[in-house]
Amino acid sequence: SGETGSKAWNASVKMGALTKLKKFLMRERVLDAIFLAGLIILYSAVAIFNLGDDTAPQTFYKLRPEEVIAIKLKKKVHEPKLIFYTGITQNDFELAQAWNENECTSNYLTHSNFKDFAVDGPFRWRKVEIEHSAGAIFIKNISQRTIELGEVAVAERNTKIPIEVYTYYQGFLGQEKIANLTDEQSAVKLNPSATNSSYFDEVYFAQTAYQFATGQVGYETTHPPLGKIIQAIPIKLLGRMTPFTWRIAGVLAGTLIIVAVYGLAKELFKSSVYARVAAILVALSGLHFTQTRLGTVDSYLCLFTILAFLFMLKYINSDKLRFMIGAGICFGAACSIKWSGAFAGIGLLGLWLYHFYQKIKLKIDWKIKIKRALLLCLISGCCFIIIPVVIYFSSYLGFSKTTLATTPSDVINQGTNLYEFHASAFEPHPYGSKWYTWPMAAQPILYSIYDGSKIMLMGNTILIYSSILALLITAFFAIRKRDKKSLFILLGYCSLWLPYAWIGRTMFLYHYLPASVFALLAIVNVFYQIPKTRKIIWLFLLVSTVSFIVAYPSMSGL
């Protein structure tokens, strides 16, 4: 009987432990953490897959204007392929190539023997077909500025052959080899692609991020520095400049956007279910997926914009000062990445006015009311004016080697130049689009195409058209029903989208990224407001997932 009692006791203890474990796992916070962890792991795996190579040449040779490098082949090759990697080039540039059937001779290097060709920007592999047999190949810098070359190789039928590279300048063939051009042959890519080369606006932002990481003068000055500073962090920490390191910060920002949207939806709808739906929709957004994998600064702009709205909503709901400070910091960060981050200020101001009205309408002594109003205005001014200004100026002055700004007046002067650039940026672009076409993604952007593999910013078809309908329904609830949740979504969406109607410069679909998050929240809002639609939530997510999978090859470059 003693043994039976012991077994019963052990069984009782085990059952009690299992019950406690089950209760613990069923707690909402634990379920939220498990869900977010799973979603982040899954999304990160998909986003990082095929993101970019983590190997690339790291040593460079500065090729001066009119300077020639002579590439001596170990043997005569029939129609060889010249392959080289560019470093800092500032912008597109031109080179000239020539060939000699036998060997390196100075008599051959006349201007008439060179054939010009254009090179598209920095940190790219370029392949040039030589249409004759050659024992030596020559490259001449015909641009009016010094450019950097990383590694040079010559291939025959997709096989590298041994080479030696010499300088040829002012009529004399150098006696010493240029080691920097042949010291990393294992890093050579015979076939340029989006995974091993920069594409689209990476030629500006990735290059400048590298200059921030290495303390050089920055090239891209048409936007404030903070976004490029953030992009430079992995490059600095990992100690190498590769497609992976100049893109990974954007993927991390894209992952954090999902978490921020989850928090925003939960604060808005007070429900984990709707928060999870919102997070999944962002993860399935083609616009979000493609843009955050590109090595530019729009990922960080979107992240800080969403965080500013999240903290502001938390402040309104709790009246805790730390959330207003958080909103001010994030607003300042957004403005220090792109000036369009200031558009969020319209929505934040609307939320602040609502909260201010709720404060002053309380039935208390008018003297106390005035004191509270003045104190709130003072604190708000510090949060949304002083803090953003400090962040903005610090992003310049704290990195003066790269920004060349050493005084506040330098920052102001650069701001003037920045404004003048955007005020005159009217040059047509084949993928430029009007602001009113963005909700439909009517003009996708072909970011990259190599040998039939392409990367397009085009969105998730199901989410694009569902969000348009959802925005109309949300507008109805906001205007006719005075629903606060709908008003919040509509205010955020309009403040981040409609200001572009007054901007005349050439614009693109990626400018819609922050507003698109609120368009997705409008879909969640429809499920929340109309109970009958809740039955199809999981079916809707399934269809959206299928749409994402179908578009994935075109969005990722597979």
N, C-alpha and C positions, 0 to 999 in steps of 0.2 A: 504493500500500500504506500510505503514511503517513496518507492521508485516511481509509482504512478503519479503521486502528488508532485514529485519533482518535475516530471515530464509536463504535467498540466501547468505548472508554474512557468516553465521555460516557454511553453506555447503561448501562455498569456503575455509574457514579457515581449515575445516576438510580435504578437498581434498588436500590442500597444505601441511598439516601435514603428511598425508598418503604418499604423493609423496616424501617428504623429508625422511620419514622413509624408504620407499622402496629404495631410492637412497643410504641411509646409509647402509642398509642391503646388497645391491648389491656390495658394495665396496669390493675389493679383500681381504683386510686384515681382514675385518669382517667375510667374508665367510670362510677364512682360519681358523680364531679363532673358529668359530662354528664347522667346520669340525673336527679340532684337538680335541676340547673339547668332541665332540660326540664319536670320535674314542677312546680317552683315557678312557672315562667313560665305554664304552662297553668292551674294552679290559681288563681294570682293574677288572671289575666285573667278567668276565670269568676267569681271571688269579687267582683272590683271592678266588673264589669259590672252596671249598675243598682243599685249600692250606695247612692248618694245624690247629690243635687245639690251642686255646689260653689258655689252662689250662694244667698244668703239675706240679708235685711236685717241690717245691722250697727249701725244707730243706733236708739235706743229713747227713748220718752217714758214717764216715770214717772207713771202715773195714780193719784192719791190716792183714798182712800175718799170716796165721795159726789161725786167730781168728775165732770163731764160734758164730753165733747168733742163739738163740733158739726161735722158734715160737710156742707158746702155744695156742692151739685151745680151744675154749670154750666147744667143744664137739668133740667126735670121728667122723671122716668123712671118708666115703668110697671113695677111689681114688680121693682125692682132687687135685685141681690145684693150684700150687704155682705161684704167679704173683708178679713181682718186677720191679722197675724202677732204671736204673743206672744213676749216675752223671758223674763226671770226672773220667775217667778210663785210660787215655792216649791212649790205644789201646785195641784190643781184649784181653780177659783174661779168666781164668778158675775158676770155683767154684766147690764145691762138695755139694751134698745134701744127707741127711739121714732122716729117719723117725722112729718114735717110736709109737707103736700102742696105748699106754696108756698115757704116760706123759713125761715131761722133766726129764731125769735121766742122771747123769754124767757117769754112768757105760756103757751106750749105745754108748757113743761118742768115739768109737775106729776107727782107720783108716780103718779097713776092712769093716765097715758098711757104709762108704761114697761112693757115686757114682759120678764120675767126669762128668762135662758137660761144654761146651764152651759157652761164652757170647760174642756177636758181638758188642763190642764198647759202647760208651757213649750215654746217653740221649735216651735210648730205653726201651720200655717195653718188658719183657721176660716172657713167660709162660712155666712152667715145670710141666709135668704130673707125679703125684705120683701114682705108680701102686698098692698101698696097702692101707688099712684103716690106719688112723693115728690120734693120739691125739696130736702129736707134730712133727714139722719139723725143721731140722737143716740145716743151710747154713754155709759152711766153705770156707774161702779165701785161695785157694791153689796156688795163683799167688805169685810172689816175690815182689809185690808192693802193696801199699795201694790203695784201690778202694772205690768209693763212691756209696752208695745205697740211693735212694730217698724214696720210699714208698714200703711197703710189704703188700700183701693181700693174702688170701686163698679163693678159690671159690669152691662151690659145685653146679653143674648144673647151671652155669652162675649166681650164686647168691653169693655175698660176705658173709662171716661169721665172727663174732667177733674174734679177735686174740689179744694176748699180746706177745711182743717181749722182750727177755732178752739177755744179753751178757753171753757168756760162754768162758772163757779164762784161760789158764794154770790150768785147772782142777777144776775150781770153777764156779758154776752157779751164776750170779750176782743177787743182790737183787732188783736193780732198773730197771725199764723198759726203753727201748730205745725209747724215745718219737718221735724222728725225723722219725721213720719208720712207725708210725701209726697215725700221726697228720694231714694227708691230704687224708683221705680215699675217700672223694668225688671226688678226682682227679684220682682215680684208673681206668684204662682202662682194662676191662676183655679180650679184643681182640686186641692184638698189630696190628698196621697198619702203613702205610706211613703218615697218618695224625696225629698220636700221637707219632711217634718215628722217630729218625734220620735214613737216608738211604744213601747208596753209600758214597761219599766222605764228606758228612755232618759230619761223625764221626770224621773227622779231622778239618774241617773248622768251623763248628758250635761250637765245643768244645773250639777251640782257640779263637773264637769271644767272647765267654762267659768269658774266662780268661782275655781278653783285657777289657771287661766291668767291671770285678770285681778286676782288678789289680793283677792277679795271673800270674805265669810264664807260658808262652805259650807253647803248645805242638807241633803244626804244624810249622816247621821252614824251609820247603822245598821251600817256596815262600816268597818274601818280605811281610812286614806286612800290607800295606795299605788296601788291600782288606778285610782283617779280621777286621781292625779298622772300616771300613765302615759298615761291617756286624754287628759289636758290637753296633752301634749307637741305633737302635731300642731296643735292649736288655737293654741298659743303660737307655734310656729315659722312656721306659715303666716299667722298674723295675722288669722284670720277664724273665725267660728263658723258652720259649715254642717253639714248631714247627713254630707257626705263627711269633714270633718275630725274629727267626733266618733265616726266609725265606723272610719276607716282603721287606727287603732292595733290594733283588734281583729282586722282582716283580717291585718295583719302578724304578730300573735301567732299566729293560726291557721296561717299559713304556716310560722312557726318551730316550731310543734308538730309539723308533718309532718317537718321536719328532725330534731327531737329524737327523734321516734319511730323514724326511720330509724337514728339513732345508737344508740338503746337496743336495737333489734332486732339490729343488727349486733354489738353488744357481747354480747348474750345468746346468739345463735345462731352467731356467728362466720362469718356467710355474707352476702355482698352480696345474693344472690338473695332470701333471706327478709327482709332489711332493706328491699329494694325493694317486696316484696309488702306489708309492714306499712305503709310510707309511702303506697302507693296506697290501701290500705283506709281509712286515716285521711282521705285526700283525698276518698274516696267516701262517707264517713259523713255522713248528713244531719244528725245531731245536731251534729257538729263544724262543718259548713258553715253551718248556719243560726245557731247560737249565736255564732260568731265574727264574723258580719256584723252583729250587734246591738251597739249602743253601750253595753254594760254591762261589768262587770269579770271575768266568768267566763272569758273567753279567757286573761287573764293568770294567773289562778289555775291553770288547767289547764297552761299552759306551764311555770310555775315548779315545779309538782308533778312533771311528767314529767322536767324537768331535774334535780330533786333525786334521783329514782330513777336516772337515767342516771349522774350523778356518783357516787352511792353504789355502783352496780354496778362502775363503773370503779375505784373505790377498793378494793373487795373483790378484783377481779381483778389489780390492779397493786400494791396496798399503798402507793400514792403519796399523800402527805398533801394535795397540792393538790386532789385530787378530793374528799376529805372536806370541805375548806374550801368547795369549790364546792357540795357538797350542802347544807352548813349555810347558805350564803348564799341559795340557792334556796328552802330550807325556810322561812327567815325572811321572804323576800319573799312566799311563798304565804300565810303566817300574817298578813302585813301587808296583804293584799288582802281576805281573808275569814278569819274564825276557822276555817272548815271546812278551811282549808289545814293545820291542825294534825293532821287525820286522817292525812295522809301520814306524820306522825311515828310512827304505829303500825307502818307497814310499814318505815320506815327503822330503827326500833328493832329490829325482828325481824332485819333484815339485819345490823345492827351486832352483835347478840348471836351470830349465826352466825359472823361474822368473829372476834369476841372468843373464842369457843370454839375456833376453829381455832388461834388464837394460844396459848392457855394449855395446849392439849393436847400441845404440842411437848415432846419429851423432853429438857429442859434443866434446869440447876440451878434449884431452887425459888426461890432468892433472885433470880436473874435474871428468873425467870418473874413474880414479884410486882412487881419494878420495872417490867417491861414492861407488866404489867396496869395498874398505877397510872398510868403515863405515858399509856397509851392512853385511860384513863378521863378524865384531865385534858384531853388534847387534844380528845377527843370532847365533853366538857362545854363547852369553848370554842366548838367548831364548832356544836353543836346547841342550846346554851342562851344563851351570851353573845352570839354573833353575831346570832341571831334577835331577841333582846331589843333589841340596839342598833338593828337595822333597824326594828323595830316602833316604838320610841320616837322615832327620827329622822323617821319618816314623819309624825308629829304635830308634833314640836317644830321641824322644819325648815321648816314651812309654817304658822306660828302665826297669820298673818293670816286664813287660811281655816279652820284647825281650832280656833282660839281656845285652843290648848294652849301655855302658855308654861313650864310646869314639869312634872316627872315626875308629880307628884300630880294635875295636870290630866289627863294621859293615863290615869291609873288611874281617875279619876272618870268620864271619858268611857267607859272600858271597862265600868264598872259600869252606866252608862246603856245601853250597847250590849247587855249581857247581859240587863238587865231588859226591853228591847224584845223581844228574840228569845224570852225565856221566856214572854212574854204574847201572842205573835203567833199566836193560834189562830183568828182570823177566817176563816171558810170562803171559798174562792175557787173559781170555776167550773172553773178549770184546775189546781187543786191535786191532788196525787196521793200515794199511799203509796209508800214506798221499795221495797217488794217488787214494784211494778208497772213500775218503770223498765226492767229488762232487756227487757221486751216492748214498751216505749213505749206502754203501754195507754191513757195519757191524754195525747194531744198537746196542745200549747198554741197557740191561735190568737193570734199576736202582733199582727197587723194585718190590717184589711180595709178597703179603699177601693174603692167602685164595682165590686165583684166581684173585685178583685185582692187576694189574701191572702198572708200569710206565716205558715207553720206550722212549729213545732218538732215533727217527727214521726219523723225518722230514715229510714234506708235499710232497707226491709223485708227484703231478702235478708241484709244484715249483722246485723240485729236477731236473727233466728231462728237464723242460723248461729252467732252468737256464744254463744247460750244452749247449743246442743249442744256447741260447742267448749269452753265452760267446764266442762261436765260431764266431757268427756273429759280435759281438763287436770287436773281434780280427781282423776280416777282415776290418772293418771300421777304426780301429786304425792303422793297418799296411799299407793297400793299399790306403786308402783315407786320411790318416793323420788327421783323425777327432779328435779334442782335447777332446771332451767329452768322446769318446771311449777310448782314450789314458789314460785319468784320471781314468776311471773305471778299465781298464786292469792293470794299474800300481798299484792301490790300491789292487786289487785282488791278483795279483802275489806276491806282497811284503808281504802279510799276509798269503799266502799259500805255495809258493815254498820253503821258507827257511826250512820247515820241511823235505824236501827231504834230507838234510844234517844232520839230527838228528837221531841218532841210537837208542835212548831209546824207551821204549814202549809208544805208543801214542794212542789217542782215538778220536772218532768222534767229541767230544766237542771242540777240538782244532781248528776246522774249523769254529767256530761261527763268529769271526770277518770277515773272508774272505767271508762267506756266504752272508753277507750284500751286498757286492759288486757284488756277483753273482745275487742277486735280482735286483740291479741297472742295471745290464746288460739286464734284461728282459724289464725294463722301457726304456732302451736305444733303444731296437729293435722297440718298439712302436714309439719312437721319430724319429728314422732314416728312418723307412719304413712306409710311410703314409697309405698304404693299410691295414696295421695291426691294425690301430687305430679303425677300425670299430668293432673289436672283443675284445676291452679292457674290457668292462663290462661283456661280456660273459666269458672271461678268469678269471676275478675276481670271478664270480659266481661259475665256476667249481672249482677254488682253494678253495673257501669257503666250498663247499660240501666235497672236499677232506679233509679239516681240521676237519669238523664235524665228518666225518667217523672215523678219527684217534683219535679224542678227548678222548674217553674213555681210550685208551691205553697210551695216552700222559699224562693224568691227574690222573690216578689211580682210575677212577670210576668203 
